[in-house]
């Protein structure tokens, strides 16, 4: 259980931040960049939820926001042991499989792609595309971190599937409203 009595601690005033294991890193370290990028993607999902209101996909996005907190905790726990425990949060394959099931369910209701999709259409879809782009940035930060540090393979799979889900979700939102905006190669030559 998380209990925050005080929002500021002053422990980061020296430019470092604490990890789950008690170690400290510079706030600009690669691990912190990855954690921050996941947080940004999560915030943009919240922004997308505002455009959707009580829309049918709100429950899925809220679940994903919770999973992204799990992902942040996973990244904030260095080490090479990726099994979750009572005291250690880790992304698990079941969370990745849930995303895959959601992607498949959303995608089977969409017409096949005949062109690349421009980010836009309805406001909700545009916000889902912004969150998708942020998830891709988080993935780049996580894969950069993985070049030198051990990263949970399920966490890497999760962030990769998340951007796929957000792409298909944007298409599903547009199907209920404005429709996909298709790329026309060379249109303005």
C-alpha positions as CSV (number, residue, x, y, z in Angstrom):
1,X,0.0,0.0,0.0
2,X,1.3,3.4,-0.9
3,X,1.0,6.2,1.6
4,X,2.2,9.7,0.8
5,X,2.1,12.0,3.8
6,X,4.3,14.6,2.2
7,X,4.7,15.5,-1.5
8,X,8.1,17.1,-1.3
9,X,11.1,15.4,0.5
10,X,14.0,17.6,-0.6
11,X,16.0,14.4,-1.3
12,X,16.0,15.2,-5.0
13,X,17.4,18.7,-4.6
14,X,20.9,17.4,-5.4
15,X,19.7,16.2,-8.8
16,X,19.2,12.6,-7.9
17,X,16.2,10.4,-7.4
18,X,15.6,7.2,-5.4
19,X,14.8,3.8,-6.8
20,X,12.8,1.0,-5.2
21,X,16.0,-0.7,-4.0
22,X,17.1,2.4,-2.2
23,X,19.8,3.3,-4.7
24,X,19.9,6.8,-6.2
25,X,20.4,7.9,-9.8
26,X,20.9,11.3,-11.5
27,X,17.5,12.5,-12.7
28,X,18.8,12.6,-16.2
29,X,19.9,8.9,-16.2
30,X,18.6,6.6,-18.9
31,X,16.5,4.7,-16.4
32,X,14.8,7.9,-15.2
33,X,14.3,8.9,-18.9
34,X,12.4,5.7,-19.5
35,X,10.3,6.1,-16.3
36,X,9.5,9.7,-17.3
37,X,8.5,8.7,-20.8
38,X,6.2,6.0,-19.4
39,X,4.7,8.7,-17.1
40,X,4.2,11.0,-20.0
41,X,2.4,8.3,-22.0
42,X,0.2,7.6,-19.0
43,X,-0.6,11.3,-18.7
44,X,-1.6,11.5,-22.4
45,X,-3.8,8.5,-21.9
46,X,-5.6,10.5,-19.2
47,X,-6.0,13.4,-21.7
48,X,-7.4,11.0,-24.3
49,X,-9.9,9.7,-21.7
50,X,-11.2,13.3,-21.3
51,X,-12.1,13.4,-25.0
52,X,-13.9,10.0,-24.8
53,X,-16.0,10.8,-21.7
54,X,-17.9,7.7,-20.8
55,X,-17.1,6.2,-24.2
56,X,-16.9,2.4,-24.5
57,X,-13.1,2.3,-24.4
58,X,-12.7,4.3,-21.1
59,X,-12.4,1.1,-19.0
60,X,-9.6,-0.3,-21.2
61,X,-7.7,3.0,-21.0
62,X,-8.1,3.2,-17.2
63,X,-6.8,-0.4,-17.0
64,X,-3.8,0.5,-19.1
65,X,-3.1,3.6,-17.0
66,X,-2.9,1.3,-14.0
67,X,-0.6,-1.1,-15.9
68,X,1.6,1.9,-16.8
69,X,2.1,2.6,-13.1
70,X,3.1,-1.1,-12.7
71,X,5.5,-0.5,-15.6
72,X,7.0,2.5,-13.9
73,X,7.5,0.5,-10.7
74,X,9.1,-2.3,-12.8
75,X,11.6,0.1,-14.3
76,X,12.3,1.7,-10.9
77,X,13.3,-1.7,-9.6
78,X,16.8,-2.5,-11.0
79,X,18.1,-6.0,-11.1
80,X,18.0,-9.2,-13.2
81,X,15.2,-11.0,-11.4
82,X,11.9,-10.3,-13.1
83,X,9.5,-12.5,-11.2
84,X,6.9,-10.4,-9.3
85,X,6.6,-10.9,-5.6
86,X,4.6,-9.4,-2.8
87,X,7.2,-6.6,-2.5
88,X,8.2,-6.3,-6.2
89,X,5.9,-5.1,-9.0
90,X,6.8,-6.5,-12.4
91,X,4.9,-6.5,-15.7
92,X,3.9,-10.1,-16.4
93,X,3.1,-11.9,-19.7
94,X,-0.6,-11.9,-18.8
95,X,-0.7,-8.1,-19.1
96,X,0.9,-8.3,-22.6
97,X,-1.6,-11.0,-23.6
98,X,-4.5,-8.9,-22.5
99,X,-3.2,-6.1,-24.8
100,X,-2.9,-8.6,-27.6
101,X,-6.5,-9.7,-27.1
102,X,-7.8,-6.2,-27.1
103,X,-5.8,-5.4,-30.3
104,X,-7.3,-8.4,-32.0
105,X,-10.8,-7.7,-30.9
106,X,-10.6,-4.0,-32.0
107,X,-8.8,-4.8,-35.3
108,X,-11.3,-7.5,-36.4
109,X,-14.0,-4.8,-36.5
110,X,-11.9,-2.5,-38.7
111,X,-11.7,-2.6,-42.5
112,X,-8.3,-3.7,-43.8
113,X,-5.8,-0.8,-44.2
114,X,-5.2,0.4,-47.7
115,X,-3.0,3.3,-46.8
116,X,-1.1,4.7,-43.9
117,X,-3.2,6.6,-41.4
118,X,-2.6,10.3,-40.6
119,X,-3.0,11.1,-36.9
120,X,-6.4,12.7,-36.7
121,X,-10.0,12.3,-37.5
122,X,-11.9,12.9,-34.3
123,X,-10.6,14.6,-31.2
124,X,-10.5,11.3,-29.3
125,X,-8.6,9.5,-32.0
126,X,-6.1,12.4,-32.4
127,X,-5.4,12.2,-28.6
128,X,-5.0,8.4,-28.9
129,X,-2.5,9.0,-31.6
130,X,-0.6,11.5,-29.4
131,X,-0.5,8.9,-26.6
132,X,0.6,6.3,-29.2
133,X,3.5,8.5,-30.2
134,X,4.4,9.0,-26.5
135,X,4.3,5.2,-26.0
136,X,6.8,4.9,-28.9
137,X,9.1,7.4,-27.2
138,X,8.9,5.4,-24.0
139,X,9.7,2.3,-26.0
140,X,12.8,4.0,-27.4
141,X,13.9,5.1,-24.0
142,X,13.4,1.6,-22.6
143,X,15.3,-0.2,-25.4
144,X,18.1,2.3,-25.1
145,X,18.2,1.5,-21.4
146,X,18.2,-2.2,-22.2
147,X,21.4,-1.9,-24.1
148,X,23.3,-1.5,-20.9
149,X,20.9,-2.6,-18.1
150,X,18.8,-5.6,-17.5
151,X,15.1,-4.8,-18.4
152,X,12.2,-7.1,-17.9
153,X,11.4,-8.7,-21.3
154,X,7.6,-8.5,-20.5
155,X,8.0,-4.8,-19.9
156,X,9.5,-4.3,-23.3
157,X,6.8,-6.4,-24.9
158,X,4.1,-4.5,-23.0
159,X,5.2,-1.0,-24.2
160,X,5.6,-2.3,-27.8
161,X,2.0,-3.7,-27.8
162,X,0.6,-0.6,-26.2
163,X,1.5,1.6,-29.1
164,X,-0.1,-1.0,-31.4
165,X,-3.3,-1.0,-29.3
166,X,-3.4,2.8,-29.3
167,X,-3.2,2.8,-33.1
168,X,-6.0,0.3,-33.5
169,X,-8.0,2.2,-30.8
170,X,-7.7,5.4,-32.7
171,X,-9.0,3.6,-35.8
172,X,-11.9,2.3,-33.7
173,X,-12.7,5.7,-32.3
174,X,-12.7,7.1,-35.8
175,X,-15.0,4.4,-37.1
176,X,-17.6,5.7,-34.6
177,X,-17.2,9.3,-35.9
178,X,-15.1,11.1,-38.4
179,X,-13.3,8.2,-40.1
180,X,-9.6,7.6,-40.7
181,X,-7.6,10.2,-42.4
182,X,-5.6,8.5,-45.1
183,X,-2.1,9.4,-46.3
184,X,-2.0,10.3,-50.0
185,X,1.6,9.8,-51.1
186,X,2.9,12.8,-53.1
187,X,-0.4,14.6,-52.9
188,X,1.2,18.1,-52.7
189,X,4.0,17.8,-55.3
